[in-house]
């Protein structure tokens, strides 16, 4: 049986559902669709979802909040995944003793598979687990995974993993450098910044993403 032609609203809903799933890796709720497609009520969304299901564009379990699956031409391939090594812990607080960057790439502790959009398609991304809450105002909490790309010349304000060579400790902070001095600035008003000569700091990586673990 030939499928009926979709209305502009139904086409927009299918496009929104696909885009939402690409971004979040799970389907939208009816209310997500209502807001995203600027529809007047959830009952209008529900009505059009039933038409889209009847015409074979999606499968829906109405008893489940996110029970939508796109079918046929509307379906999209799932994002491919990248395997990222988790190489240890990093302190968002008092610095923790951690191997210098040269050994991080070879002493993998664990691995995690993440959608490639989180790694931005960049090579050599690695992850560390956060200990402490000095970066809480930057939405980095204790227990989170931070994804880092290897860099040795960060930009002002970058969130970095910094190795303090004299202390032999590593910390997660915002990077600032002026007149040969580096200030590692926390994102927590209750934590003091760390200021050291630039030649006493080795930047091991720049944060490109955060993965919540709770």
N, CA, C and O of each residue as an XYZ file, in Angstrom:
856
protein
N       0.840     -1.193      0.000
C       0.000      0.000      0.000
C       0.878      1.247      0.000
O       1.832      1.371      0.768
N       0.518      2.157     -0.886
C       1.292      3.396     -1.003
C       1.066      4.278      0.207
O      -0.065      4.480      0.650
N       2.177      4.806      0.742
C       2.066      5.673      1.895
C       1.474      7.023      1.500
O       1.728      7.539      0.412
N       0.683      7.576      2.406
C       0.113      8.890      2.165
C       1.178      9.966      2.296
O       2.151      9.815      3.035
N       0.976     11.036      1.576
C       1.910     12.153      1.644
C       1.841     12.797      3.020
O       0.759     13.038      3.555
N       3.026     13.073      3.590
C       3.069     13.670      4.919
C       2.820     15.173      4.852
O       3.156     15.840      3.873
N       2.231     15.671      5.907
C       2.043     17.116      6.028
C       3.377     17.760      6.408
O       4.266     17.063      6.897
N       3.541     19.068      6.198
C       4.768     19.752      6.631
C       5.054     19.531      8.116
O       6.211     19.370      8.504
N       4.016     19.523      8.946
C       4.225     19.308     10.377
C       4.766     17.909     10.634
O       5.674     17.743     11.449
N       4.230     16.905      9.958
C       4.693     15.539     10.171
C       6.127     15.359      9.679
O       6.911     14.648     10.308
N       6.473     15.993      8.565
C       7.863     15.950      8.092
C       8.796     16.591      9.100
O       9.883     16.084      9.376
N       8.353     17.723      9.647
C       9.175     18.420     10.652
C       9.345     17.559     11.897
O      10.425     17.524     12.487
N       8.293     16.872     12.294
C       8.397     16.005     13.468
C       9.386     14.868     13.240
O      10.181     14.558     14.127
N       9.350     14.246     12.073
C      10.301     13.178     11.774
C      11.737     13.707     11.772
O      12.648     13.061     12.289
N      11.923     14.876     11.191
C      13.253     15.471     11.153
C      13.741     15.789     12.565
O      14.899     15.545     12.902
N      12.845     16.333     13.383
C      13.224     16.665     14.760
C      13.585     15.405     15.543
O      14.583     15.382     16.264
N      12.769     14.356     15.401
C      13.045     13.116     16.129
C      14.416     12.564     15.739
O      15.193     12.153     16.601
N      14.712     12.557     14.427
C      16.009     12.057     13.980
C      17.162     12.885     14.499
O      18.167     12.340     14.954
N      17.022     14.227     14.433
C      18.084     15.110     14.925
C      18.284     14.942     16.431
O      19.413     14.933     16.922
N      17.177     14.808     17.153
C      17.253     14.634     18.609
C      17.996     13.347     18.951
O      18.840     13.329     19.847
N      17.677     12.271     18.234
C      18.323     10.991     18.516
C      19.801     11.015     18.141
O      20.617     10.382     18.810
N      20.156     11.741     17.072
C      21.565     11.883     16.716
C      22.341     12.584     17.826
O      23.476     12.218     18.131
N      21.719     13.592     18.423
C      22.408     14.394     19.438
C      22.464     13.706     20.791
O      23.491     13.751     21.468
N      21.356     13.063     21.196
C      21.252     12.560     22.561
C      21.407     11.046     22.681
O      21.616     10.536     23.782
N      21.309     10.328     21.579
C      21.407      8.865     21.583
C      20.209      8.195     22.249
O      20.287      7.025     22.626
N      19.104      8.921     22.399
C      17.845      8.334     22.858
C      16.703      9.155     22.277
O      16.920     10.305     21.894
N      15.485      8.601     22.199
C      14.383      9.306     21.544
C      13.849     10.457     22.399
O      14.052     10.477     23.613
N      13.169     11.411     21.766
C      12.542     12.500     22.507
C      11.233     12.056     23.152
O      10.643     11.056     22.742
N      10.787     12.791     24.148
C       9.450     12.610     24.706
C       8.453     13.387     23.843
O       8.839     14.177     22.982
N       7.163     13.146     24.094
C       6.129     13.914     23.396
C       6.299     15.407     23.671
O       6.132     16.231     22.773
N       6.632     15.751     24.917
C       6.808     17.168     25.251
C       8.042     17.759     24.574
O       8.034     18.926     24.182
N       9.110     16.956     24.433
C      10.280     17.416     23.670
C       9.874     17.789     22.244
O      10.275     18.828     21.719
N       9.069     16.919     21.631
C       8.626     17.164     20.255
C       7.738     18.402     20.197
O       7.858     19.215     19.280
N       6.852     18.545     21.172
C       5.974     19.715     21.208
C       6.786     21.004     21.222
O       6.530     21.919     20.439
N       7.768     21.068     22.120
C       8.572     22.279     22.227
C       9.480     22.462     21.011
O       9.606     23.566     20.481
N      10.110     21.368     20.574
C      11.062     21.469     19.471
C      10.419     21.831     18.155
O      11.044     22.477     17.313
N       9.162     21.419     17.963
C       8.462     21.694     16.705
C       7.435     22.820     16.856
O       6.685     23.118     15.927
N       7.415     23.438     18.038
C       6.509     24.560     18.295
C       5.057     24.199     17.981
O       4.370     24.882     17.222
N       4.623     23.108     18.591
C       3.255     22.606     18.418
C       2.429     23.024     19.635
O       2.944     23.075     20.751
N       1.173     23.316     19.420
C       0.352     23.943     20.446
C       0.101     23.067     21.661
O      -0.022     23.588     22.769
N       0.021     21.746     21.487
C      -0.297     20.875     22.616
C       0.256     19.480     22.393
O       0.573     19.095     21.268
N       0.367     18.723     23.487
C       0.850     17.347     23.380
C      -0.166     16.458     22.662
O       0.212     15.460     22.048
N      -1.450     16.812     22.733
C      -2.466     16.001     22.045
C      -2.289     16.083     20.534
O      -2.531     15.102     19.832
N      -1.864     17.253     20.020
C      -1.593     17.392     18.586
C      -0.378     16.545     18.201
O      -0.364     15.910     17.147
N       0.639     16.541     19.063
C       1.815     15.691     18.816
C       1.385     14.235     18.777
O       1.767     13.499     17.868
N       0.603     13.818     19.744
C       0.159     12.428     19.824
C      -0.633     12.029     18.583
O      -0.444     10.936     18.049
N      -1.507     12.899     18.131
C      -2.313     12.635     16.934
C      -1.415     12.388     15.722
O      -1.628     11.440     14.965
N      -0.420     13.240     15.547
C       0.459     13.095     14.386
C       1.410     11.917     14.528
O       1.780     11.304     13.526
N       1.806     11.592     15.729
C       2.623     10.395     15.933
C       1.850      9.141     15.549
O       2.417      8.211     14.974
N       0.567      9.114     15.862
C      -0.248      7.957     15.485
C      -0.347      7.821     13.963
O      -0.342      6.710     13.434
N      -0.438      8.955     13.265
C      -0.453      8.903     11.797
C       0.892      8.404     11.268
O       0.936      7.566     10.367
N       1.978      8.916     11.828
C       3.304      8.485     11.383
C       3.540      7.006     11.652
O       4.200      6.326     10.865
N       3.006      6.508     12.755
C       3.115      5.074     13.036
C       2.263      4.278     12.058
O       2.717      3.264     11.527
N       1.044      4.720     11.814
C       0.141      4.023     10.890
C       0.736      3.948      9.490
O       0.560      2.953      8.787
N       1.441      5.003      9.086
C       2.024      5.040      7.747
C       3.400      4.374      7.676
O       4.035      4.371      6.622
N       3.863      3.807      8.803
C       5.089      3.015      8.781
C       6.379      3.794      8.906
O       7.449      3.275      8.587
N       6.296      5.050      9.373
C       7.512      5.859      9.512
C       8.182      5.669     10.865
O       9.364      5.973     11.021
N       7.443      5.174     11.830
C       8.010      4.948     13.147
C       7.220      3.868     13.882
O       6.090      3.540     13.522
N       7.843      3.338     14.906
C       7.198      2.414     15.830
C       7.165      3.101     17.186
O       8.146      3.720     17.599
N       6.036      2.992     17.879
C       5.893      3.726     19.129
C       5.207      2.891     20.185
O       4.184      2.256     19.929
N       5.784      2.900     21.381
C       5.135      2.324     22.560
C       4.612      3.494     23.381
O       5.381      4.161     24.073
N       3.328      3.741     23.309
C       2.737      4.911     23.954
C       2.816      4.842     25.475
O       2.617      5.852     26.150
N       3.108      3.650     26.025
C       3.195      3.513     27.480
C       4.587      3.854     27.997
O       4.806      3.900     29.208
N       5.526      4.094     27.090
C       6.910      4.391     27.471
C       7.219      5.835     27.097
O       6.903      6.274     25.991
N       7.843      6.580     28.024
C       8.087      8.009     27.818
C       8.884      8.287     26.547
O       8.591      9.245     25.831
N       9.871      7.470     26.264
C      10.723      7.689     25.083
C      10.650      6.499     24.133
O      11.650      6.093     23.541
N       9.452      5.955     24.000
C       9.268      4.728     23.235
C       9.060      4.943     21.754
O       8.076      4.455     21.198
N       9.954      5.657     21.097
C       9.835      5.935     19.657
C      11.037      5.339     18.938
O      12.178      5.493     19.376
N      10.768      4.661     17.835
C      11.823      4.118     16.970
C      11.497      4.474     15.524
O      10.415      4.151     15.035
N      12.418      5.130     14.842
C      12.201      5.477     13.444
C      12.379      4.246     12.565
O      13.213      3.384     12.844
N      11.579      4.174     11.492
C      11.600      3.029     10.587
C      11.814      3.487      9.146
O      11.612      4.654      8.812
N      12.226      2.544      8.302
C      12.302      2.791      6.868
C      13.208      3.954      6.506
O      14.307      4.087      7.044
N      12.744      4.794      5.594
C      13.541      5.915      5.111
C      13.819      6.939      6.203
O      14.804      7.674      6.136
N      12.952      6.986      7.206
C      13.147      7.950      8.289
C      14.248      7.532      9.253
O      14.792      8.371      9.970
N      14.585      6.234      9.278
C      15.599      5.763     10.223
C      16.968      6.259      9.793
O      17.206      6.542      8.619
N      17.852      6.357     10.760
C      19.207      6.831     10.500
C      20.197      5.862     11.119
O      19.913      5.248     12.148
N      21.364      5.722     10.491
C      22.369      4.861     11.117
C      22.799      5.437     12.446
O      22.933      6.653     12.590
N      23.016      4.570     13.415
C      23.482      5.028     14.707
C      24.902      5.570     14.579
O      25.692      5.124     13.747
N      25.197      6.550     15.434
C      26.547      7.090     15.441
C      27.548      5.981     15.748
O      27.293      5.113     16.582
N      28.674      6.023     15.073
C      29.729      5.087     15.391
C      30.375      5.491     16.716
O      30.241      6.623     17.182
N      31.074      4.531     17.298
C      31.637      4.746     18.617
C      33.151      4.729     18.546
O      33.742      4.087     17.678
N      33.764      5.445     19.470
C      35.216      5.473     19.598
C      35.589      4.876     20.946
O      34.939      5.149     21.956
N      36.626      4.068     20.958
C      37.132      3.505     22.204
C      38.154      4.468     22.799
O      39.160      4.793     22.169
N      37.881      4.919     24.021
C      38.724      5.907     24.681
C      39.356      5.274     25.917
O      38.635      4.719     26.746
N      40.679      5.338     26.066
C      41.306      4.789     27.267
C      41.070      5.687     28.477
O      41.190      6.909     28.390
N      40.732      5.066     29.604
C      40.667      5.770     30.885
C      42.001      5.495     31.581
O      42.270      4.367     31.995
N      42.828      6.524     31.707
C      44.220      6.291     32.095
C      44.506      6.557     33.564
O      45.647      6.404     34.001
N      43.501      6.952     34.336
C      43.746      7.175     35.752
C      42.828      8.225     36.321
O      41.794      8.553     35.738
N      43.221      8.756     37.484
C      42.460      9.787     38.166
C      43.132     11.139     38.011
O      44.335     11.225     37.766
N      42.341     12.195     38.157
C      42.894     13.543     38.156
C      42.175     14.348     39.222
O      40.974     14.179     39.434
N      42.907     15.219     39.888
C      42.340     15.947     41.016
C      41.715     17.250     40.567
O      42.360     18.084     39.931
N      40.424     17.414     40.916
C      39.797     18.722     40.849
C      39.687     19.166     42.304
O      38.605     19.173     42.890
N      40.819     19.531     42.865
C      40.974     19.821     44.279
C      42.455     19.819     44.561
O      43.223     20.404     43.796
N      42.881     19.184     45.627
C      44.310     19.052     45.873
C      44.919     18.129     44.826
O      44.347     17.083     44.521
N      46.076     18.502     44.269
C      46.681     17.670     43.216
C      46.959     16.251     43.682
O      47.290     16.014     44.844
N      46.817     15.311     42.752
C      47.078     13.904     43.026
C      48.364     13.472     42.324
O      48.622     13.895     41.197
N      49.172     12.634     42.977
C      50.305     12.050     42.256
C      49.801     11.208     41.090
O      48.947     10.340     41.271
N      50.323     11.463     39.903
C      49.891     10.763     38.693
C      51.086     10.646     37.756
O      51.920     11.551     37.720
N      51.194      9.561     36.997
C      52.310      9.451     36.063
C      52.338     10.621     35.088
O      51.281     11.111     34.693
N      53.515     11.077     34.694
C      53.595     12.145     33.692
C      53.032     11.693     32.364
O      52.804     10.503     32.146
N      52.806     12.659     31.465
C      52.047     12.383     30.242
C      52.669     11.309     29.373
O      51.953     10.591     28.675
N      53.985     11.182     29.399
C      54.629     10.204     28.546
C      54.171      8.791     28.806
O      54.167      7.964     27.894
N      53.777      8.493     30.055
C      53.350      7.127     30.368
C      51.846      6.954     30.300
O      51.355      5.826     30.287
N      51.103      8.056     30.256
C      49.650      7.934     30.205
C      49.190      7.187     28.961
O      48.210      6.443     29.006
N      49.891      7.383     27.859
C      49.447      6.787     26.600
C      49.703      5.287     26.549
O      49.179      4.603     25.669
N      50.490      4.769     27.465
C      50.836      3.350     27.405
C      50.298      2.557     28.596
O      50.221      1.330     28.526
N      49.927      3.224     29.678
C      49.481      2.523     30.868
C      47.973      2.673     31.017
O      47.494      3.310     31.955
N      47.223      2.079     30.082
C      45.776      2.176     30.130
C      45.225      1.389     31.321
O      45.633      0.257     31.581
N      44.308      2.005     32.023
C      43.666      1.352     33.152
C      42.391      0.643     32.703
O      42.095     -0.461     33.161
N      41.638      1.282     31.805
C      40.358      0.765     31.357
C      40.025      1.460     30.038
O      40.740      2.361     29.598
N      38.927      1.026     29.416
C      38.459      1.670     28.186
C      36.970      1.937     28.298
O      36.259      1.252     29.033
N      36.503      2.943     27.560
C      35.079      3.228     27.485
C      34.742      3.530     26.029
O      35.489      4.236     25.352
N      33.618      2.999     25.546
C      33.154      3.271     24.192
C      32.184      4.441     24.235
O      31.180      4.396     24.946
N      32.484      5.489     23.474
C      31.691      6.714     23.479
C      31.293      7.077     22.056
O      32.048      6.800     21.124
N      30.115      7.697     21.861
C      29.753      8.190     20.532
C      30.835      9.134     20.004
O      31.378      9.946     20.754
N      31.142      9.024     18.722
C      32.250      9.787     18.166
C      32.045     11.292     18.241
O      33.014     12.051     18.211
N      30.762     11.744     18.339
C      30.582     13.189     18.430
C      31.180     13.729     19.728
O      31.537     14.906     19.789
N      31.300     12.895     20.773
C      31.897     13.360     22.020
C      33.399     13.566     21.890
O      33.971     14.416     22.573
N      34.042     12.795     21.016
C      35.484     12.958     20.806
C      35.790     13.922     19.677
O      36.954     14.200     19.387
N      34.728     14.440     19.029
C      34.864     15.440     17.960
C      35.728     14.943     16.807
O      36.292     15.738     16.054
N      35.828     13.611     16.673
C      36.604     13.039     15.588
C      38.108     13.210     15.734
O      38.860     12.972     14.789
N      38.545     13.623     16.915
C      39.977     13.874     17.119
C      40.689     12.583     17.532
O      40.121     11.754     18.243
N      41.929     12.421     17.082
C      42.686     11.218     17.451
C      43.302     11.363     18.843
O      43.423     12.470     19.369
N      43.683     10.249     19.420
C      44.465     10.206     20.663
C      43.741     10.792     21.868
O      44.382     11.204     22.835
N      42.407     10.832     21.819
C      41.657     11.312     22.981
C      41.786     10.291     24.117
O      41.729      9.084     23.881
N      41.956     10.777     25.334
C      41.999      9.894     26.491
C      41.128     10.487     27.594
O      40.760     11.660     27.540
N      40.804      9.675     28.587
C      39.911     10.104     29.655
C      40.565      9.880     31.006
O      41.374      8.970     31.188
N      40.191     10.739     31.951
C      40.599     10.551     33.334
C      39.384     10.766     34.228
O      38.469     11.509     33.874
N      39.382     10.118     35.380
C      38.269     10.233     36.314
C      38.568     11.333     37.326
O      39.658     11.389     37.895
N      37.588     12.204     37.542
C      37.773     13.370     38.400
C      37.613     12.988     39.866
O      36.690     12.265     40.242
N      38.535     13.491     40.686
C      38.449     13.383     42.138
C      38.426     14.794     42.710
O      39.339     15.582     42.463
N      37.386     15.114     43.474
C      37.307     16.437     44.072
C      36.322     17.338     43.342
O      35.773     16.962     42.307
N      36.102     18.538     43.891
C      35.051     19.417     43.380
C      35.523     20.839     43.146
O      34.727     21.774     43.233
N      36.819     21.022     42.847
C      37.299     22.381     42.613
C      36.818     22.942     41.284
O      36.941     24.145     41.053
N      36.263     22.091     40.385
C      35.774     22.574     39.086
C      34.253     22.470     38.998
O      33.689     22.439     37.904
N      33.593     22.415     40.158
C      32.154     22.178     40.181
C      31.381     23.285     39.477
O      30.347     23.015     38.866
N      31.867     24.544     39.551
C      31.157     25.641     38.890
C      31.334     25.613     37.370
O      30.654     26.343     36.649
N      32.247     24.771     36.889
C      32.385     24.532     35.450
C      31.660     23.242     35.060
O      31.882     22.696     33.979
N      30.785     22.760     35.959
C      29.961     21.568     35.732
C      30.799     20.304     35.590
O      30.460     19.399     34.827
N      31.893     20.259     36.333
C      32.723     19.059     36.409
C      32.709     18.605     37.859
O      33.249     19.285     38.732
N      32.090     17.455     38.119
C      31.877     16.993     39.482
C      32.737     15.773     39.798
O      33.271     15.116     38.905
N      32.854     15.493     41.080
C      33.579     14.317     41.542
C      32.980     13.059     40.908
O      31.766     12.857     40.944
N      33.827     12.228     40.335
C      33.376     10.993     39.708
C      33.148     11.080     38.219
O      33.021     10.050     37.558
N      33.092     12.305     37.659
C      32.900     12.453     36.222
C      34.138     11.986     35.461
O      35.238     11.931     36.011
N      33.939     11.654     34.194
C      35.061     11.431     33.283
C      35.271     12.697     32.461
O      34.318     13.247     31.909
N      36.505     13.155     32.380
C      36.813     14.250     31.465
C      37.606     13.692     30.292
O      38.506     12.870     30.463
N      37.254     14.155     29.101
C      37.933     13.733     27.878
C      38.952     14.800     27.514
O      38.636     15.989     27.491
N      40.170     14.373     27.232
C      41.252     15.309     26.949
C      41.929     14.985     25.630
O      42.067     13.824     25.247
N      42.348     16.045     24.941
C      43.214     15.879     23.771
C      44.615     16.320     24.162
O      44.776     17.315     24.869
N      45.629     15.593     23.711
C      46.996     15.963     24.068
C      47.370     17.325     23.474
O      47.260     17.526     22.265
N      47.806     18.249     24.313
C      48.324     19.546     23.872
C      49.451     19.929     24.818
O      49.487     19.488     25.967
N      50.368     20.750     24.330
C      51.400     21.275     25.225
C      51.415     22.802     25.246
O      52.158     23.404     26.021
N      50.594     23.433     24.394
C      50.502     24.883     24.379
C      49.033     25.301     24.402
O      48.473     25.641     23.359
N      48.409     25.281     25.568
C      46.983     25.613     25.663
C      46.739     27.106     25.486
O      47.657     27.922     25.571
N      45.485     27.436     25.240
C      45.065     28.828     25.155
C      44.661     29.312     26.549
O      44.339     28.519     27.434
N      44.687     30.634     26.715
C      44.262     31.204     27.983
C      42.829     30.766     28.296
O      41.940     30.843     27.448
N      42.632     30.310     29.516
C      41.301     29.911     29.954
C      40.943     28.469     29.688
O      39.923     27.994     30.187
N      41.754     27.747     28.910
C      41.466     26.334     28.673
C      41.452     25.566     29.994
O      42.221     25.863     30.908
N      40.558     24.570     30.076
C      40.608     23.640     31.199
C      41.605     22.541     30.838
O      41.465     21.873     29.813
N      42.603     22.363     31.683
C      43.698     21.464     31.327
C      44.030     20.507     32.468
O      43.701     20.740     33.631
N      44.695     19.422     32.082
C      45.376     18.564     33.042
C      46.819     19.045     33.102
O      47.550     18.965     32.114
N      47.221     19.541     34.255
C      48.547     20.154     34.394
C      49.397     19.355     35.374
O      48.992     19.100     36.508
N      50.577     18.969     34.916
C      51.538     18.248     35.742
C      52.464     19.265     36.404
O      53.141     20.029     35.716
N      52.495     19.275     37.732
C      53.354     20.174     38.498
C      54.661     19.438     38.758
O      54.719     18.533     39.590
N      55.703     19.830     38.046
C      56.915     19.005     38.001
C      57.619     18.903     39.347
O      58.144     17.843     39.688
N      57.640     19.997     40.123
C      58.337     19.937     41.410
C      57.568     19.103     42.426
O      58.168     18.399     43.239
N      56.244     19.180     42.381
C      55.421     18.409     43.322
C      55.207     16.975     42.841
O      54.853     16.098     43.630
N      55.423     16.736     41.539
C      55.102     15.464     40.909
C      53.641     15.109     41.154
O      53.302     14.008     41.587
N      52.798     16.083     40.861
C      51.358     15.928     41.034
C      50.646     16.542     39.841
O      51.177     17.412     39.152
N      49.422     16.062     39.616
C      48.639     16.555     38.488
C      47.324     17.118     38.999
O      46.776     16.636     39.991
N      46.817     18.151     38.310
C      45.573     18.775     38.735
C      44.780     19.230     37.522
O      45.334     19.452     36.445
N      43.477     19.366     37.714
C      42.565     19.828     36.665
C      42.139     21.253     37.001
O      41.490     21.486     38.021
N      42.507     22.210     36.141
C      42.217     23.616     36.410
C      42.137     24.390     35.091
O      42.511     23.879     34.035
N      41.646     25.626     35.170
C      41.721     26.552     34.039
C      43.130     27.143     33.973
O      43.709     27.507     34.997
N      43.670     27.234     32.760
C      45.053     27.662     32.539
C      45.123     29.149     32.208
O      44.415     29.633     31.325
N      45.987     29.867     32.927
C      46.268     31.275     32.618
C      47.772     31.496     32.771
O      48.378     31.014     33.728
N      48.370     32.221     31.834
C      49.802     32.498     31.920
C      50.051     33.971     31.673
O      49.493     34.562     30.748
N      50.907     34.569     32.519
C      51.261     35.971     32.369
C      52.640     36.193     32.974
O      52.915     35.796     34.107
N      53.505     36.842     32.185
C      54.847     37.210     32.655
C      55.621     36.016     33.208
O      56.268     36.105     34.251
N      55.540     34.899     32.487
C      56.305     33.726     32.872
C      55.758     32.936     34.038
O      56.394     31.992     34.504
N      54.574     33.315     34.517
C      53.943     32.583     35.621
C      52.627     31.982     35.152
O      51.869     32.609     34.412
N      52.373     30.764     35.591
C      51.119     30.080     35.263
C      50.231     30.051     36.505
O      50.666     29.660     37.588
N      48.990     30.468     36.327
C      47.985     30.333     37.375
C      46.997     29.264     36.945
O      46.405     29.338     35.868
N      46.830     28.276     37.800
C      45.863     27.206     37.573
C      44.647     27.537     38.437
O      44.665     27.377     39.658
N      43.601     27.999     37.774
C      42.453     28.596     38.450
C      41.328     27.581     38.619
O      40.868     27.012     37.629
N      40.875     27.340     39.844
C      39.725     26.455     40.045
C      38.430     27.147     39.658
O      38.395     28.362     39.463
N      37.360     26.357     39.547
C      36.021     26.895     39.319
C      35.193     26.603     40.568
O      34.135     25.976     40.517
N      35.721     27.082     41.681
C      35.079     26.908     42.981
C      35.665     27.972     43.899
O      36.866     27.972     44.169
N      34.830     28.868     44.372
C      35.312     30.013     45.153
C      35.957     29.600     46.466
O      36.662     30.400     47.082
N      35.731     28.364     46.909
C      36.302     27.912     48.170
C      37.683     27.278     48.001
O      38.298     26.867     48.985
N      38.174     27.196     46.761
C      39.462     26.567     46.489
C      40.436     27.618     45.977
O      40.090     28.417     45.107
N      41.646     27.621     46.511
C      42.664     28.593     46.127
C      43.318     28.201     44.800
O      43.519     27.016     44.536
N      43.653     29.199     43.955
C      44.396     28.899     42.729
C      45.828     28.485     43.050
O      46.335     28.722     44.147
N      46.456     27.867     42.075
C      47.862     27.464     42.176
C      48.652     28.316     41.192
O      48.324     28.350     40.006
N      49.689     29.006     41.665
C      50.519     29.832     40.794
C      51.962     29.353     40.888
O      52.532     29.293     41.977
N      52.546     29.015     39.750
C      53.910     28.477     39.694
C      54.607     29.023     38.451
O      53.933     29.439     37.509
N      55.938     29.033     38.424
C      56.646     29.424     37.199
C      56.273     28.520     36.036
O      56.019     27.328     36.214
N      56.245     29.103     34.843
C      55.804     28.358     33.658
C      56.659     27.122     33.405
O      56.162     26.114     32.903
N      57.962     27.196     33.757
C      58.822     26.040     33.494
C      58.637     24.916     34.510
O      59.305     23.885     34.436
N      57.723     25.126     35.463
C      57.439     24.092     36.451
C      56.103     23.402     36.172
O      55.619     22.622     36.992
N      55.507     23.695     35.004
C      54.211     23.130     34.645
C      54.317     22.438     33.295
O      54.874     22.992     32.347
N      53.784     21.236     33.212
C      53.686     20.513     31.946
C      52.212     20.219     31.700
O      51.593     19.446     32.431
N      51.653     20.846     30.657
C      50.252     20.599     30.326
C      50.152     19.275     29.592
O      50.809     19.077     28.569
N      49.341     18.374     30.102
C      49.217     17.037     29.525
C      48.047     16.913     28.561
O      48.066     16.058     27.676
N      47.026     17.754     28.719
C      45.878     17.663     27.826
C      44.894     18.778     28.093
O      44.869     19.366     29.175
N      44.076     19.062     27.082
C      43.016     20.068     27.172
C      41.674     19.355     27.177
O      41.451     18.451     26.372
N      40.785     19.747     28.068
C      39.468     19.123     28.179
C      38.608     19.490     26.970
O      38.461     20.666     26.637
N      38.036     18.463     26.311
C      37.131     18.695     25.203
C      35.719     18.217     25.508
O      34.798     18.459     24.728
N      35.543     17.534     26.647
C      34.214     17.052     26.980
C      34.181     16.436     28.368
O      35.211     16.076     28.939
N      32.971     16.327     28.892
C      32.752     15.747     30.219
C      31.652     14.704     30.107
O      30.624     14.947     29.475
N      31.864     13.547     30.714
C      30.866     12.480     30.704
C      30.415     12.266     32.142
O      31.209     11.893     33.006
N      29.139     12.505     32.385
C      28.581     12.270     33.718
C      28.541     10.774     34.006
O      28.197      9.976     33.135
N      28.892     10.403     35.220
C      28.884      8.990     35.614
C      27.762      8.693     36.585
O      27.575      7.535     36.960
N      27.006      9.699     37.006
C      25.869      9.463     37.902
C      24.662     10.194     37.338
O      23.580     10.143     37.923
